[in-house]
Amino acid sequence: MKRRTLFICLLGVLATLLHPSIQPALAKKGEGQDAVKDAAKGAAKAKREEGGKGGICKLLIGEGMSAMKDGKTNPAMDFFGRAIEKGCKDASMYLEMALYYESTNNLEKALEYYKLAEQYAPKEKQEFKALPEHMGRVLFGLGRYDEAWEELTRAVQQGREGFTLFFLLGSIARMRNDDAGVINYYSKALSIPPPEGTNETEVLTTMLLNLGKSYYNTGNYEGAQAMFQRLLSISPNNEEAKKYLSDIDYQKIRKAINQDMDDKKILEEILKGR
């Protein structure tokens, strides 16, 4: 009787194991174990691939930087291009690419990579402090003067100084008819030697002429006279400067007459600053 009872129990267990309603659950249990194993394998593979990607990025970017340092711009840009294809992201690489594109006058590309450099730049690194000035310079070249003003003034607020920075700000101020801005930024630019290769006569003529006009517009005739006279010392035939100087003499005479000066005082006023 005991044997019969045991046999019946075993049949019940076997029937339960083979019952259709139980089989899916067992299958799911097996699938769950397989899924855990697959996930573990996938994570290990991803870790290996990530490590490999990091190594490839370091190699390609390093080769590009080395080539750029040696003046081999085409191989350098090729290495950088391959790095980007691999999904590498690096602020120093983007900065070098932006500088290259700017040097070849591809300003849209330069702006694109300056923005990427700023996006990935470590804030503490000195080499990225000039990014607002770089972007402002490119935006000026693209004729996007309002955006250029924002970036260039941001550079000034961050303590940046330089001839090009102040010259561009002065030029935008002139476009805006901002006499105070012209006087501020062009005066600062005049105190700094221009970069090597700059046409000094051309930029000095631009600054001195517009400084003179802004001083004149604000009623500072002595300041205007000083700028126009300095301009004539480097460009003796500048008719606009001569015209303004004559008008300044007229303004001085009017001022003297209005103040009831005698002839001697009027002459002294006209000669003042010469």
Backbone bond lengths (Angstrom), bond angles and torsions (degrees), N, CA, C in turn:
res aa  C-N    CA-C-N  psi(-1)  N-CA   C-N-CA  omega(-1)  CA-C   N-CA-C  phi
1 M - - - 1.473 - - 1.512 110.02 -
2 K 1.340 116.32 -41.05 1.467 119.89 179.20 1.512 111.20 -63.76
3 R 1.356 114.65 -41.42 1.474 117.77 179.32 1.537 110.56 -61.65
4 R 1.357 116.09 -41.74 1.473 120.57 -178.73 1.525 110.23 -62.05
5 T 1.333 114.47 -42.51 1.459 118.84 -179.76 1.525 110.94 -63.80
6 L 1.328 118.08 -43.66 1.466 122.87 178.58 1.514 111.07 -61.67
7 F 1.335 116.12 -41.37 1.470 120.81 -179.55 1.519 110.78 -62.97
8 I 1.362 114.74 -42.40 1.469 119.02 -179.64 1.529 110.10 -64.10
9 C 1.331 116.42 -40.18 1.469 120.18 178.18 1.507 112.05 -61.62
10 L 1.337 115.32 -42.28 1.478 119.41 179.52 1.520 111.09 -63.90
11 L 1.342 115.03 -39.15 1.468 118.38 177.43 1.528 110.58 -63.05
12 G 1.336 115.52 -39.54 1.469 119.00 179.13 1.506 112.32 -63.02
13 V 1.302 116.30 -42.26 1.471 120.25 178.37 1.501 110.38 -63.95
14 L 1.344 116.33 -43.68 1.467 120.69 -179.58 1.512 110.21 -63.30
15 A 1.347 115.76 -41.84 1.469 119.26 179.29 1.516 111.01 -63.65
16 T 1.328 115.06 -38.89 1.453 119.29 178.96 1.519 111.21 -63.39
17 L 1.317 116.84 -43.63 1.469 121.24 -179.65 1.523 111.81 -63.23
18 L 1.346 114.62 -33.41 1.464 118.47 -176.79 1.525 112.91 -94.01
19 H 1.330 117.45 -2.75 1.471 120.37 -177.66 1.537 110.01 -64.75
20 P 1.320 116.81 132.90 1.477 120.80 -177.10 1.524 114.23 -54.19
21 S 1.343 118.41 -33.09 1.459 119.85 -177.44 1.515 112.16 -71.68
22 I 1.307 117.73 -19.30 1.457 122.06 -178.71 1.524 111.77 -91.86
23 Q 1.323 117.98 -29.40 1.467 122.30 -173.82 1.527 114.01 -60.30
24 P 1.324 119.51 -41.57 1.478 118.92 178.10 1.510 112.21 -61.39
25 A 1.338 116.38 -38.33 1.463 119.29 179.92 1.512 110.74 -63.81
26 L 1.308 115.37 -40.13 1.469 119.21 178.31 1.518 110.67 -66.14
27 A 1.320 114.53 -40.13 1.461 118.33 179.15 1.520 110.28 -62.90
28 K 1.356 115.40 -41.49 1.463 119.18 179.94 1.505 111.65 -64.18
29 K 1.318 115.25 -37.76 1.458 119.04 178.15 1.521 110.53 -61.63
30 G 1.314 115.92 -41.44 1.469 119.76 178.32 1.506 111.72 -67.95
31 E 1.324 114.84 -39.49 1.464 119.05 178.38 1.517 111.09 -64.16
32 G 1.332 116.18 -39.34 1.469 120.36 178.71 1.512 111.50 -60.42
33 Q 1.316 116.00 -42.41 1.466 119.56 178.29 1.522 110.98 -64.89
34 D 1.346 115.08 -40.10 1.476 119.07 177.88 1.532 110.93 -65.37
35 A 1.351 115.90 -38.41 1.470 119.87 -179.55 1.521 110.79 -63.63
36 V 1.321 117.40 -40.69 1.465 121.18 178.40 1.523 110.16 -61.79
37 K 1.352 114.08 -44.15 1.467 118.22 179.09 1.531 111.22 -62.81
38 D 1.367 115.43 -42.81 1.467 119.53 179.86 1.526 111.57 -63.95
39 A 1.348 116.55 -39.88 1.457 120.60 179.58 1.524 110.80 -63.65
40 A 1.312 115.53 -41.40 1.468 119.86 178.76 1.520 110.98 -62.82
41 K 1.346 114.45 -43.03 1.467 118.66 178.41 1.533 110.77 -63.63
42 G 1.363 115.47 -41.80 1.468 119.89 -179.88 1.513 112.06 -63.20
43 A 1.338 116.08 -41.51 1.467 119.85 179.46 1.517 111.31 -63.92
44 A 1.309 115.32 -41.13 1.471 119.44 179.09 1.525 110.83 -64.82
45 K 1.349 115.24 -41.04 1.463 119.73 178.86 1.522 111.30 -64.66
46 A 1.352 115.83 -43.54 1.470 120.30 179.47 1.518 110.99 -61.58
47 K 1.331 115.64 -39.94 1.471 119.90 179.49 1.515 110.83 -63.70
48 R 1.355 114.90 -41.41 1.473 119.08 178.36 1.521 110.68 -65.26
49 E 1.346 116.04 -42.54 1.465 120.36 -179.13 1.520 111.37 -66.05
50 E 1.340 116.10 -39.76 1.465 120.32 179.53 1.515 110.11 -63.54
51 G 1.313 115.09 -42.99 1.463 119.45 177.23 1.516 111.39 -62.96
52 G 1.341 115.08 -40.01 1.467 119.05 178.06 1.501 111.69 -66.51
53 K 1.349 116.78 -40.21 1.465 121.55 178.69 1.520 110.56 -62.38
54 G 1.349 115.76 -44.12 1.460 119.45 178.33 1.512 112.14 -59.37
55 G 1.317 115.42 -40.24 1.462 119.59 178.87 1.512 112.02 -66.34
56 I 1.341 115.65 -41.11 1.475 120.21 179.58 1.526 109.95 -65.57
57 C 1.340 116.38 -43.29 1.467 120.60 179.66 1.521 110.77 -60.44
58 K 1.314 115.32 -46.79 1.465 119.88 -179.77 1.527 111.12 -60.09
59 L 1.331 115.85 -40.76 1.464 120.50 -179.85 1.524 111.57 -66.51
60 L 1.345 116.83 -51.28 1.466 120.72 -176.40 1.532 111.52 -65.05
61 I 1.330 116.60 -44.66 1.472 119.68 -179.69 1.523 110.58 -66.42
62 G 1.324 116.52 -40.10 1.467 120.44 178.02 1.519 112.11 -61.05
63 E 1.344 116.52 -43.63 1.473 120.92 178.22 1.521 110.07 -64.07
64 G 1.331 116.31 -40.02 1.463 120.23 179.25 1.516 111.96 -64.24
65 M 1.332 116.56 -43.59 1.467 121.02 179.27 1.526 110.90 -63.34
66 S 1.318 115.73 -41.69 1.464 120.46 -179.99 1.529 110.90 -63.78
67 A 1.337 115.76 -43.69 1.464 119.92 179.20 1.525 111.01 -64.98
68 M 1.331 117.00 -40.85 1.463 120.90 179.20 1.527 110.49 -63.48
69 K 1.318 116.33 -40.48 1.468 120.83 178.75 1.525 111.25 -62.33
70 D 1.332 116.26 -33.23 1.473 121.11 179.50 1.520 112.40 -85.03
71 G 1.329 117.15 3.37 1.456 120.57 179.41 1.510 114.24 81.19
72 K 1.341 117.22 11.09 1.467 121.27 -179.62 1.531 108.40 -94.33
73 T 1.322 114.72 78.19 1.462 119.29 -170.10 1.532 113.16 -68.78
74 N 1.321 118.15 -37.81 1.466 119.20 -178.39 1.525 112.53 -65.32
75 P 1.355 118.94 -49.09 1.471 118.17 175.17 1.524 112.03 -60.96
76 A 1.331 116.64 -37.52 1.467 120.57 -179.93 1.523 110.29 -60.70
77 M 1.329 117.06 -48.15 1.465 120.54 -179.01 1.524 111.36 -65.93
78 D 1.348 116.36 -29.69 1.461 120.30 176.61 1.532 110.08 -66.64
79 F 1.334 116.77 -44.97 1.465 120.68 177.48 1.530 110.59 -61.26
80 F 1.330 116.45 -43.81 1.462 120.24 -179.80 1.529 111.15 -63.91
81 G 1.334 115.98 -40.11 1.461 119.86 178.34 1.514 112.01 -62.18
82 R 1.328 116.07 -41.16 1.468 120.14 177.92 1.519 111.14 -67.10
83 A 1.327 115.86 -36.10 1.472 119.67 177.66 1.527 110.65 -62.86
84 I 1.328 116.13 -42.93 1.469 120.36 179.97 1.532 110.29 -65.19
85 E 1.337 116.91 -37.94 1.465 120.47 177.06 1.522 111.37 -61.05
86 K 1.328 116.86 -31.64 1.473 121.85 178.81 1.533 111.85 -81.35
87 G 1.326 115.99 -1.66 1.459 119.27 179.33 1.515 114.39 87.02
88 C 1.329 117.14 15.48 1.466 120.98 -179.50 1.530 110.11 -73.96
89 K 1.319 115.79 142.39 1.469 122.41 178.14 1.519 108.08 -130.65
90 D 1.340 116.12 122.81 1.462 119.99 -176.60 1.526 109.76 -154.23
91 A 1.328 116.15 125.96 1.467 121.04 -175.66 1.521 111.93 -63.49
92 S 1.332 117.59 -41.36 1.470 120.66 -178.71 1.520 111.08 -64.86
93 M 1.324 116.73 -38.74 1.470 120.90 177.11 1.526 110.01 -63.55
94 Y 1.333 116.61 -45.66 1.469 119.91 179.86 1.530 110.97 -62.11
95 L 1.326 116.62 -38.62 1.464 120.29 -179.85 1.524 110.84 -63.89
96 E 1.331 116.66 -45.17 1.470 120.28 178.87 1.523 111.18 -62.42
97 M 1.316 116.49 -39.39 1.464 120.05 178.90 1.526 110.83 -66.27
98 A 1.328 116.48 -40.81 1.466 120.36 178.98 1.521 111.39 -63.16
99 L 1.326 116.35 -44.50 1.466 120.55 179.26 1.526 110.73 -62.42
100 Y 1.327 115.95 -39.12 1.470 119.66 178.14 1.524 110.44 -63.82
101 Y 1.340 116.83 -48.19 1.462 119.80 -178.38 1.533 111.45 -63.57
102 E 1.324 116.47 -36.35 1.467 118.66 177.27 1.524 110.75 -65.62
103 S 1.332 116.25 -39.02 1.470 119.99 -179.23 1.522 112.05 -66.68
104 T 1.340 117.05 -24.00 1.468 121.15 177.78 1.531 111.46 -98.46
105 N 1.350 115.51 10.21 1.469 123.35 177.32 1.526 113.26 65.56
106 N 1.328 116.75 21.82 1.462 120.73 172.99 1.532 106.56 -91.59
107 L 1.328 115.04 77.90 1.458 120.58 -167.83 1.526 113.58 -70.81
108 E 1.315 117.78 -33.45 1.469 120.04 178.21 1.527 110.14 -63.28
109 K 1.329 116.71 -45.35 1.469 120.95 178.23 1.521 110.31 -65.11
110 A 1.322 116.15 -40.70 1.468 120.09 178.93 1.520 110.51 -58.67
111 L 1.324 116.67 -45.97 1.463 120.95 -179.75 1.528 110.92 -62.81
112 E 1.328 116.38 -40.56 1.471 120.95 179.20 1.521 111.15 -57.92
113 Y 1.340 116.60 -44.93 1.464 119.25 -176.39 1.530 112.96 -81.53
114 Y 1.332 117.68 -26.37 1.467 118.72 171.94 1.532 109.67 -63.27
115 K 1.328 116.68 -40.78 1.462 120.51 179.44 1.525 111.15 -65.34
116 L 1.332 116.70 -40.13 1.462 120.47 176.87 1.532 110.72 -65.06
117 A 1.329 115.98 -40.14 1.468 119.72 178.15 1.522 110.39 -60.41
118 E 1.338 116.56 -42.78 1.463 119.70 179.32 1.526 111.05 -66.52
119 Q 1.326 116.54 -36.57 1.464 120.90 -179.45 1.528 112.03 -62.20
120 Y 1.338 116.39 -38.89 1.467 120.30 -175.12 1.528 113.46 -105.00
121 A 1.330 116.65 4.10 1.473 119.67 -174.70 1.526 111.70 -73.46
122 P 1.333 116.81 133.41 1.474 119.56 169.28 1.525 108.71 -67.79
123 K 1.310 117.68 126.32 1.455 122.07 -171.54 1.524 113.25 -60.20
124 E 1.341 117.00 -28.42 1.457 118.87 -173.47 1.523 113.24 -83.34
125 K 1.330 118.53 -12.17 1.462 120.64 -174.79 1.528 111.52 -78.71
126 Q 1.334 115.75 129.81 1.456 122.00 -174.72 1.523 112.50 -64.77
127 E 1.325 117.05 -33.62 1.471 120.66 -174.53 1.529 112.75 -62.89
128 F 1.339 117.08 -18.57 1.458 120.15 -178.52 1.524 113.19 -99.50
129 K 1.327 117.40 -0.19 1.467 120.87 -178.72 1.534 111.83 -66.48
130 A 1.331 116.32 -24.64 1.466 119.94 -177.00 1.524 113.38 -87.32
131 L 1.331 118.07 2.56 1.466 119.67 -175.59 1.527 114.20 -58.25
132 P 1.347 120.10 -42.05 1.474 117.98 177.24 1.530 112.56 -59.62
133 E 1.345 116.42 -39.10 1.466 119.50 177.97 1.526 110.93 -66.19
134 H 1.333 116.88 -42.57 1.470 120.48 177.72 1.528 110.40 -58.57
135 M 1.332 116.41 -48.66 1.472 119.99 -177.87 1.524 111.14 -66.06
136 G 1.336 116.76 -38.30 1.461 120.26 177.22 1.518 111.93 -62.28
137 R 1.323 115.79 -41.26 1.466 121.03 179.55 1.535 110.51 -62.37
138 V 1.335 116.67 -44.53 1.466 120.91 -179.39 1.528 110.61 -67.82
139 L 1.326 116.76 -42.00 1.463 120.28 178.54 1.528 111.16 -62.45
140 F 1.335 116.35 -36.98 1.475 119.99 175.70 1.526 109.24 -61.88
141 G 1.325 116.52 -45.38 1.465 120.68 179.16 1.513 113.03 -62.22
142 L 1.340 116.60 -28.47 1.468 121.58 178.44 1.527 112.22 -84.84
143 G 1.345 116.54 -2.46 1.457 120.18 -179.57 1.514 113.71 78.50
144 R 1.329 117.60 15.11 1.469 122.28 179.06 1.534 107.68 -97.47
145 Y 1.338 114.76 73.54 1.464 121.19 -165.66 1.537 113.54 -70.42
146 D 1.319 117.84 -35.23 1.466 119.21 179.18 1.527 110.75 -65.51
147 E 1.332 116.12 -43.10 1.465 120.19 177.69 1.533 110.44 -66.38
148 A 1.333 115.37 -39.01 1.464 119.89 178.33 1.524 110.31 -61.32
149 W 1.331 116.50 -42.52 1.473 121.11 179.26 1.526 110.41 -58.77
150 E 1.325 116.78 -44.14 1.465 121.14 -179.61 1.530 111.39 -60.32
151 E 1.328 116.62 -45.93 1.467 120.04 -178.10 1.534 111.16 -70.27
152 L 1.318 116.88 -41.29 1.466 120.19 -177.63 1.520 111.44 -69.04
153 T 1.323 117.23 -39.57 1.467 118.80 176.74 1.524 110.59 -69.30
154 R 1.324 117.47 -31.35 1.470 120.60 174.29 1.527 110.07 -62.87
155 A 1.332 116.18 -38.96 1.459 120.27 177.32 1.528 110.98 -62.62
156 V 1.344 116.48 -42.56 1.470 120.86 178.79 1.527 110.31 -63.24
157 Q 1.324 115.94 -42.43 1.469 120.48 179.62 1.524 111.97 -62.77
158 Q 1.324 115.91 -26.90 1.463 120.59 179.10 1.531 112.10 -88.37
159 G 1.351 115.53 5.71 1.461 119.89 175.56 1.508 115.55 93.69
160 R 1.320 118.14 8.56 1.459 120.74 179.29 1.524 110.45 -74.38
161 E 1.329 115.78 145.23 1.461 123.04 175.62 1.518 108.55 -138.21
162 G 1.335 116.05 159.32 1.457 118.96 177.02 1.511 111.62 158.59
163 F 1.316 115.61 153.40 1.459 120.54 -178.30 1.530 111.55 -57.82
164 T 1.344 116.45 -51.52 1.469 119.88 -176.15 1.514 111.36 -62.15
165 L 1.328 116.62 -42.53 1.462 121.18 179.31 1.524 110.90 -57.53
166 F 1.329 117.21 -50.42 1.468 120.81 -177.43 1.527 111.48 -71.29
167 F 1.327 117.02 -35.10 1.468 120.09 179.06 1.531 110.74 -63.84
168 L 1.340 116.51 -44.35 1.468 119.52 -179.74 1.528 111.26 -66.20
169 L 1.322 117.25 -40.48 1.463 120.10 177.94 1.535 110.99 -64.40
170 G 1.333 116.34 -41.14 1.458 120.12 176.76 1.518 111.77 -62.41
171 S 1.328 116.14 -38.27 1.467 120.68 -179.25 1.528 111.31 -68.03
172 I 1.351 116.74 -40.10 1.461 119.63 177.43 1.535 110.20 -67.71
173 A 1.334 116.37 -39.64 1.472 120.14 176.62 1.525 110.28 -58.97
174 R 1.326 117.03 -39.53 1.474 120.74 178.66 1.530 110.57 -63.39
175 M 1.339 117.36 -41.33 1.467 120.70 177.90 1.524 111.30 -62.92
176 R 1.319 115.92 -29.84 1.463 121.13 -179.22 1.529 112.79 -88.52
177 N 1.323 116.25 3.04 1.477 121.22 -175.65 1.530 111.57 57.88
178 D 1.313 114.42 36.52 1.463 121.77 -178.87 1.536 107.96 -98.70
179 D 1.347 116.66 88.36 1.463 120.72 -175.47 1.533 112.16 -61.72
180 A 1.332 116.96 -38.62 1.466 119.95 179.28 1.520 110.90 -63.78
181 G 1.335 116.47 -39.97 1.469 120.88 177.83 1.513 112.13 -66.07
182 V 1.335 116.51 -40.83 1.468 121.04 177.44 1.525 110.28 -59.93
183 I 1.329 116.28 -49.19 1.468 121.13 -178.56 1.528 110.37 -62.10
184 N 1.334 116.26 -43.30 1.466 120.87 -178.42 1.529 111.49 -62.51
185 Y 1.334 116.74 -55.67 1.463 119.98 -170.21 1.530 113.08 -80.79
186 Y 1.334 118.30 -39.75 1.467 118.61 177.30 1.528 111.06 -66.48
187 S 1.317 117.67 -35.16 1.472 119.50 177.40 1.524 110.55 -63.64
188 K 1.327 116.79 -40.62 1.465 120.42 177.19 1.527 111.32 -65.41
189 A 1.335 116.04 -41.24 1.468 119.62 179.07 1.529 111.42 -62.91
190 L 1.347 116.72 -36.77 1.466 120.78 179.87 1.522 112.55 -62.76
191 S 1.330 116.86 -24.70 1.471 120.48 -177.44 1.525 112.76 -86.19
192 I 1.343 116.96 -1.55 1.469 121.44 -176.82 1.531 109.21 -120.92
193 P 1.333 118.59 132.16 1.471 119.63 177.27 1.528 110.62 -61.60
194 P 1.326 117.92 136.49 1.478 119.98 179.26 1.529 111.03 -70.56
195 P 1.324 117.77 159.53 1.467 120.81 179.59 1.523 111.85 -60.93
196 E 1.305 114.93 154.12 1.466 120.36 178.39 1.526 109.47 -59.57
197 G 1.322 115.84 137.13 1.458 120.71 -179.90 1.518 113.72 93.58
198 T 1.338 117.16 -5.95 1.471 120.67 178.26 1.524 110.62 -73.55
199 N 1.309 117.46 140.16 1.465 122.07 173.35 1.527 107.43 -76.52
200 E 1.332 115.64 90.96 1.460 120.39 -172.02 1.528 112.84 -61.36
201 T 1.320 116.84 -39.78 1.467 119.38 -179.42 1.522 110.89 -61.20
202 E 1.325 116.08 -42.19 1.466 120.53 -178.27 1.525 111.41 -66.64
203 V 1.355 117.14 -47.88 1.467 118.53 -176.85 1.529 111.10 -71.32
204 L 1.334 117.15 -34.76 1.464 119.55 177.03 1.521 111.02 -65.52
205 T 1.329 116.09 -40.79 1.468 120.13 177.70 1.527 110.36 -59.77
206 T 1.336 115.89 -45.91 1.471 120.67 179.31 1.522 111.22 -59.67
207 M 1.327 115.96 -47.94 1.467 119.47 -176.02 1.522 111.94 -69.25
208 L 1.333 117.44 -46.99 1.466 120.24 -176.64 1.526 111.70 -65.20
209 L 1.331 115.89 -40.99 1.465 119.36 179.73 1.534 110.57 -63.24
210 N 1.328 116.20 -46.10 1.468 118.76 -176.86 1.518 112.67 -76.77
211 L 1.325 117.36 -29.49 1.460 119.24 171.22 1.524 110.37 -63.01
212 G 1.342 115.88 -44.52 1.466 120.29 178.16 1.511 111.58 -58.71
213 K 1.332 116.83 -43.91 1.462 120.86 179.94 1.526 111.44 -64.20
214 S 1.337 116.24 -42.14 1.474 119.37 -178.56 1.527 111.25 -67.90
215 Y 1.331 116.09 -39.96 1.475 118.38 174.74 1.529 110.02 -61.70
216 Y 1.319 116.01 -42.71 1.476 121.00 179.53 1.533 109.95 -60.95
217 N 1.344 116.62 -45.86 1.469 121.01 -177.62 1.528 112.33 -62.88
218 T 1.329 115.53 -29.41 1.472 119.28 -178.86 1.529 111.57 -93.25
219 G 1.350 117.01 5.46 1.461 120.98 176.61 1.516 114.52 82.27
220 N 1.342 117.48 9.21 1.462 121.42 177.41 1.534 107.73 -91.66
221 Y 1.339 115.63 80.99 1.464 119.87 -173.51 1.527 112.64 -70.78
222 E 1.314 116.74 -31.19 1.463 118.74 178.19 1.525 110.63 -68.03
223 G 1.340 116.38 -41.44 1.461 120.12 176.30 1.511 111.11 -62.64
224 A 1.339 115.85 -42.30 1.461 120.66 179.11 1.523 110.67 -63.28
225 Q 1.325 115.80 -44.36 1.464 120.51 -179.55 1.525 111.19 -60.01
226 A 1.324 116.77 -42.10 1.470 120.97 -179.84 1.527 110.57 -62.17
227 M 1.336 117.77 -41.20 1.469 121.22 -179.36 1.530 110.98 -67.86
228 F 1.338 117.05 -44.54 1.460 119.80 -177.74 1.530 111.46 -67.69
229 Q 1.324 116.59 -37.02 1.468 119.21 177.53 1.521 111.01 -66.67
230 R 1.323 116.01 -39.80 1.475 119.33 177.36 1.524 110.04 -64.70
231 L 1.327 116.46 -37.37 1.462 119.97 177.95 1.519 111.09 -63.50
232 L 1.331 117.04 -43.20 1.474 119.92 179.88 1.523 112.30 -66.29
233 S 1.334 117.53 -21.43 1.473 120.08 177.78 1.522 111.79 -71.05
234 I 1.346 116.88 -23.98 1.476 119.64 178.43 1.534 111.60 -108.67
235 S 1.331 115.64 -18.13 1.464 120.06 179.29 1.526 108.37 -140.63
236 P 1.343 116.75 78.22 1.480 122.36 -171.28 1.527 114.80 -59.38
237 N 1.310 117.26 -22.52 1.461 120.00 -175.65 1.530 113.47 -100.04
238 N 1.306 116.59 16.39 1.460 118.90 -178.71 1.527 109.52 -72.98
239 E 1.311 116.52 104.51 1.462 122.05 -174.11 1.524 112.02 -68.61
240 E 1.318 116.91 -32.62 1.464 119.52 -178.46 1.526 110.61 -65.82
241 A 1.340 115.48 -41.39 1.468 119.52 178.36 1.526 110.24 -63.84
242 K 1.332 117.16 -41.81 1.464 120.92 178.73 1.528 111.36 -61.72
243 K 1.315 115.70 -41.34 1.466 120.41 -179.48 1.529 110.49 -63.14
244 Y 1.320 116.14 -44.39 1.469 119.92 179.47 1.526 111.08 -64.55
245 L 1.337 117.36 -39.08 1.467 120.13 179.28 1.533 110.72 -63.04
246 S 1.327 116.30 -40.64 1.471 119.63 177.42 1.523 110.95 -63.61
247 D 1.323 115.18 -40.81 1.462 119.19 179.84 1.536 111.09 -68.08
248 I 1.346 115.29 -34.66 1.478 118.61 177.03 1.529 110.12 -63.43
249 D 1.338 116.74 -41.08 1.468 120.05 176.07 1.533 110.39 -58.52
250 Y 1.319 116.43 -43.24 1.463 121.10 179.34 1.532 110.50 -62.31
251 Q 1.349 115.72 -43.62 1.469 120.05 179.65 1.525 110.67 -62.94
252 K 1.328 116.42 -36.71 1.473 120.31 179.01 1.533 110.63 -67.26
253 I 1.321 115.88 -39.65 1.471 119.83 178.30 1.529 109.90 -63.29
254 R 1.308 116.28 -46.57 1.465 120.04 178.40 1.520 111.36 -58.38
255 K 1.349 115.43 -43.49 1.462 120.03 179.32 1.530 110.66 -61.42
256 A 1.340 114.93 -43.33 1.470 119.43 -178.92 1.518 111.36 -64.87
257 I 1.338 116.18 -41.72 1.470 120.00 -179.98 1.520 110.41 -64.54
258 N 1.327 115.06 -42.47 1.468 119.29 -179.91 1.527 111.96 -63.02
259 Q 1.333 115.67 -26.03 1.467 119.62 179.76 1.535 111.78 -96.15
260 D 1.357 115.51 10.48 1.470 121.68 177.16 1.530 112.47 55.86
261 M 1.321 116.18 42.66 1.459 119.92 177.20 1.512 109.82 -78.06
262 D 1.334 116.49 153.51 1.464 119.46 174.54 1.521 108.72 -81.41
263 D 1.332 116.24 173.37 1.465 121.21 -174.89 1.528 112.54 -57.69
264 K 1.328 117.46 -38.34 1.454 121.61 -178.53 1.527 110.31 -65.16
265 K 1.329 115.96 -42.94 1.453 120.47 179.85 1.531 111.37 -66.43
266 I 1.347 114.41 -38.79 1.474 118.70 178.54 1.521 110.06 -60.92
267 L 1.349 116.90 -44.50 1.471 121.30 179.40 1.548 110.15 -62.16
268 E 1.297 116.17 -43.00 1.459 120.27 178.59 1.528 111.43 -60.96
269 E 1.321 116.00 -39.43 1.457 120.55 -179.82 1.534 111.29 -66.82
270 I 1.336 115.31 -39.94 1.462 119.52 179.74 1.533 110.36 -65.85
271 L 1.344 116.92 -40.01 1.462 121.66 -176.01 1.534 112.23 -80.27
272 K 1.320 117.91 -11.50 1.461 120.58 -176.85 1.526 110.13 -61.46
273 G 1.284 116.11 130.29 1.477 121.51 178.39 1.506 114.17 90.04
274 R 1.349 116.33 -6.47 1.480 117.71 -179.40 1.513 111.28 -88.39
